[in-house]
Amino acid sequence: MQVTVEAPSKIQRRITVVVPVEQLDQAYDLRITKLAQTAKVNGFRPGKVPLDVIKQRFGDSARQEALSDVIQSTLYTAIDQEKLSPISTPRVEPTSILDGQPLEFVATFEVLPEIEKIHFDVASIEKQTATITQDDVSKVIDHLREQNTTWKKVDRAAQDKDQAIVDFRGTIDGTAFEGGEAHEYPIIIGSNTMIPGFEEGILGAKAGEDRVVTVKFPETYFAKEVAGKNAEFAIKVIRVMAPSVPEIDEAFVRKLGVKSASVEDLQAEIRKNLERELDRLIKSKLKAQVFDKLLEQNPVEVPKALVEREANRIHDELHPHHKGHDHGHSEEEMATFTHAAKRNVALGLLVGEFVKQNKISVNKDNVQAFINTIAAAYENPSEVSKWYATNKRAMAEVEMQVLEEQVMEKLLENVQITEKMLSYNEIVANSNQGM
């Protein structure tokens, strides 16, 4: 068997295999012999059919099967011999299949790129940071109070912050449009959940009153058929409900799950949660900056097979009910999956190589600390820790995150870090923009 290997690119290999005619003949004879033992031919007892008859009846199919057997066995023998590691299914193309002549075929497949020394030349990097203030804690409590708002029917005109229960029907140039009609629909006035002008049109209306409101759909409205158009809504107010926001008392605090019913304990718990989230966001933002630089300074060609797998993983994670199918995603959406997948694959290859070059291993203490931080946000931290200890996939994900943090720390050893103080809300906003 003769083997020739070519490298059309850093991630592609083209292997040409020439198999002696004797090997192909042996595989064919083996197939014929096996068929002779089991084949059923009229006029002959099983196992007594002459080989000439077997060859006449089954020769073509036996030769195709023998050809397939030889290609498969010799291909993987050649791959092993040349110490190649395919990461995609080899695409095989026979180039020469002639009776009495050696078999020649070509197989192409992708391999991982060979990455030399990792470069990371960064003099300084900015780290965003913040401090949790009492105002941050108070905003969370206010939000919790709003979430626990109760509504009481009132016999007066609708005011700002009231909830109006309405029927409405919208038309454009006198014609109704899809999604423009609803019955007993709750709207909190001032919440800005409706298109501009709609909620304002309900202000001052009482139960039983009819209103006609003219509005314009934003140019960027998601429903393209109505975007940028003027519409007229006929609105009937069914009920007006006034909000009742709970006071910050023992009953409210106990309802939120604080057993002591202490406002101070509630504030302390909220502060801890905010500090945990702040720490996560700061690390995440810094890691993104570091890894962006790593990718920028170490361009790497990524195998299509790995990109496709990662794009499918991202898709299935975002659309678990559509697992294994694109379900009509637009080209823009699929391009987004592919773009993110390319980055993830390239980063994974670079991080893996950096770990190997610097002989970094996962710090078990850091892994446990990471799990403890996650578990602290739950009512029974010990149960969460036990779950991670028995769930191999979840533990592997944690270990990978810890390993990435260790890589980040190693990359930053000789980098000057300057801190930029922001508010907690600014950190959150910046993180959302980067998603």
N, C-alpha and C positions, 0 to 999 in steps of 0.2 A: 504494500500500500504506500503510495506516494502522497505527501501532504505539502501544500504550499499555503502560506498565510500572508495576506496583504492587509494594510491598514489604510483604507480610503480616508478616514478621519480619526481623530483621537478617541472617538467612541464607537467606531465601526470596525468590524473585522470581516474579511472575505476569505474563506478557506476553500481551497480546491483540493479535492480528494480523487485519486486515481486508484481504482480497485482492480486487481488482476482478474482476468477472465475466469481463471480456475475457481476463485472464491465465489463468483456469481454462479458458476455452473454447479458448485457444491451445494449452494443454497437452493438452487432449482431442483437438483436431484433429491435433496432432503424433503422438499415440498411434495414432489411426485411420490416418493416412498410413503410418506404419511397418508397421502390421498389413496394410494393403492390398498392401504390397510382398512379403510373405512368407506370408500366410494361404493355406491350402489349402481350397477350397470345391468340392464336387462340381459339375461342369458348367462350371467356369471354369478357365482356365489361370492358374498362379501369376503374380501381379502384374497380372492383368486383371479382378479381382473389382471390381464397381462399389462405390463408397463407401456407397451406401444399403444394400447387402447386408452390407457389413462392419459398419456401425453396427447393423444388425438382429441380426447374429449375435454381435458382440463388444462392442457399445456399453456394456453395464453394467460389464464387467470393465475396459474401457478407461477409463471414467469414474473407477472406483475407483483405478486405477493413476495416472491424471492427478492425482487428488485427493492421493494420497500424495506424488507428485513435487512438487506445488506447496507442500504443507505443509512438506516437508523443506527445499526450497530457500528459501522465504520465511522460515521460522523462523530459519535460521542467518544469513540476510541481516539480519533484524531484530535478532538477538542481536549481530551485529557492528556494526550501525548504532548500537545503544544502548550499545556498549562494555561488554557483560556477559560474565562468564566462568563458565559453568556448571561445577560439579564433580560433578554427577549427571546422569544421562540425563533429558532433559526429558520430562515426562508430558503428552501432548497430548490435548486434548478438543475436538473440533469442536462449536461452539455453534450454527452456522447453515449448513446445506447444502440450499439450495433452488434448483431450476432457474431460471436467469435472474437470480439474486441473487448479490451478493458473498459470497465464502467468509469466514466468521469462525471462528477457533479460538483456544483458550487453551492456553498451555504453562506449566507450573510446574516449577521446578528450584531446586537449592540453589547458593549462592555462598559464597565465603569471607567471614567477618564483617570489617567495617571496624574496625580497632583503632586507637584514638587513642593519645595518649602513654602509655607504660608507666609504672606507678607502682611504686615499691619503697621504702617508708618503714620501714626497720628500723634501730633505734639500735645494737643489739648482737646477736651470735649466738655460740653456744657451739660450739667445735670440739673434738671428741674426739681425743685423741692418745695415743701410747704409745711405749715404747722396747723394742726387742727385747733380751731378756736371755739369759744363758747357759742359764737354766732353760727358756726357750722352745725353744732349740736342742736341749737334751737331751730334751725331750718328743718332738720330731720324730724324733730318733734312736731313742728307745724305741719309738715307733710303727713305724718302719721295721724294727726288730728283731722286733716282734710279727708284722708282715706276712710276715717271712721265717722264721717258726717252722716247725720240722719236728716230726713226731709219731712216737713210738716205742711199739710195743705193750708193755704191762706186765702182769704177772700179780699184780695187787694191787687193793685196793678203790679206787674212783674218788674222787679228791680235788678240791678247788677248783683251777681252771685246767686240769684234765684235759679231754681230749676223749673223750666217750662215744659209741660207735656203737650206736644202739638201734633196735629195732622198737617201735612203739607203736600202740595203738588206743583211741580215746576214745569214751565213751558218755555220754549225758545221759538219766537215768531209764531206763537199760538199752538205749537205742536209739543206734546209731551215727549220726554226723552227718558232713556233707561236710567234707573237709579234716582230719578227725580221725585219719587213719591214715597211717603211713609205714613204710618198711622201710630198714634200715641208714642211718638218719638221723644225721648228725654233730651233736653238741651240745657246745659248750664250757661247762663248768660255771662259773657265775659271770659269764657274758657278758650275762645278762639278755635274751637273744633270745627266750626262750620266756615263756609267761604265768607270773605269780608262783606259786611253789610247785613248778613242774615240774622245774626244774634241781635244786632242793634235794632233791627226791624221789629223785634218782639218786645223791646223795652216799653213799659207803660201800658201794655195790653192786659186785660183781665180775662178770667176764664169765660169761655163762650164767645169771645170777641174774634172777629175775622180781620185779617190784615193781608194786604198785597204788597210784597217787597220786591223791588227791582235790584238785581245784583249783577256783577260781571265775574265770570269764572276767570281765575288767574291763567295767564298764558302757559304756565308750567303745570297746569292741572293734569292729573294722571290720566283722566279720560279724554283722549285726544279729540273725540267728536264734539265735546262741549268747551274745550279749552279756549279761553279768550273771547267767548261769546257772552252777550247779555241775556239774562234769563229773568223770568217773572215767576215768583212763588206766591201761590195762594195759601195762606197759613190760617189755621183755626186753633186757637189756644184752648186746650181741654182742661188743664189744671195748672195752677201756679203753686210751687212748693218752696217754702223758705228753708234755708239751711240751719241746722243746729250742730255747731261744732263742739265736741266734748271739751270740758275743762280738763286741765292737767291735775287730776286728783288721784287718790288711791285707787278708785274703781277703774279709771282709765289705764293707769300704770299696770294694775293687775291683769287687765284685759290683754295687754301687750305681752304678757308672759313673765313679768318680773314678780317673783313670788313674794318678795318683801314688800311690794307695793310702794316702795320708796322712790320718789322723784329723783333723788340723788343717785340711786342705783341705776335707774333708767338712763340718766345722763352719762354715767360712767360706762355702761354697756354700749351705748351709742358711740361714745368717744373711742372705745376700743375697736369697735367695728370699723369706724371711719379711719382709724390709724392703720388697721390691717389693710384696708382697701387702698389707702394712700401709699403705703409701702409697696404694695403690689403694682400700682400704677407707675410709681417712680422707677422701680426696677424694670418694668416692662418697657417704658419709654427709653431708658438708658440702654437696655439690651438691643432695642430696635436700632438706635443710633450706631452702636458698636457694630452690629451685624450688617447694617447698611454699608459701613465703611469696609468691612471685611469682604463683602460681595463686590464692592466697587474696585478694590485693589487686587482682587483675585478672580478675574473673569474665568468662568469654567463652562465648557460645553456640556450640556446635560442630555442624557439619553431620553429619547421620545417615550420609550416604554415606561420609564419611571415617572415622567411628567403626566402621562395618561393615567397611571395608577393614582397618583397624588390628586389630580384634578377630579377623578371619580370619588376619592375619599372626601375631598372638600365638598363636592356636590352632595354626597350622601349625608354628610354631617349637617349641612344647611337645610337639606330637604329629606329628612329620614323616611317620609312616606313615599318618596319617589326613588328609593334606593334601587340602583342598577339601571335607571332610565333617566333620560334628560327631560322627558315630559314637556316637550315643546319650548325649552328655554331658547331665548333669542341668541343670535350670534354674539351680541355684546355680553350677555351673561356667561356664555360658554367661554368667551375670550377672557373674562374676568377669572373664571376658575383656572384656566390654563396659565394665565400670567402669575397668579398666586402660587400655582403648583411649581412653575419654573423656579421661582424664588425659593420656595421651601426645599426643593430637591437640591438646588445649587448650594444652599446654606447647609443642608444636611451633609452633603459631600465634604464641604470645607470644614465644618465642625468635626466630623468624623476623622478627617485627616489630621487636623490640629490636635485632637485628643491623642491620636496615635503617635504623632511626632513629639509631643510633649509628655507622653506616658501619663496621661491624666486618668484617674479612676474615680468612680462615683464615691463621694464621701458619705458614708452611711449615717453619720451624725447629722449631716445637713439634710439627708432624706427624711430622717425622723423629725427634725425640726420643721421641715416643710409640711409634713403630714400633721404635726401638732398645730401649726398655724391654721390649716384648713379645718381641722377638727374643732378648734376653739370656737368657731362660729356656730356650732351645732349644740343642741340641748344635751346630748350624750356623747361627749368627745371620745370617750374610751371605745364606744361602739364603732365610731367612724374609723379610729385607728385600727381596730380589729378587722374591719372590712377591707382596708387597704392591705393589711398583712396577708389576707387570704385571697385577694384579687390580683392575679399576676399582671393582667393588662393594665389595671389602674396603677399598680406599683411601678410598672415599666414606664408609664407616662410621667409619673413623678420623678423617677430617676433621670429621665431624659431632661426634664426641666432643671433639675439640680445640676446635671452635667453641663447644660448650657450656661448656667450661672457661674459655674467654676471656670468655664472657657472664657466668659466675659471678664471675670476677675483677673485671669491670667493675661488676657489681651490688654487690660488696663494698668498692668503693673508699672509701666514706664510712661504712662499718660497723665498729664496734669488735668485734674478735674476741677472745673469752676462751677460753683453752685449759683443757680438763679432762683431766687425766692419768689414764689407765686402763691395765690390763694388755692385752697382745695378745689373750688369750683373751676378755676382756670386749668388746673391739672386734669380734671375730669374732661373738660371741654377739649383740651389739646389731645387727650387720648382718644376721644370720639372722632376727632377730625382725622386722626391717623389710621382709623379702621377702614 
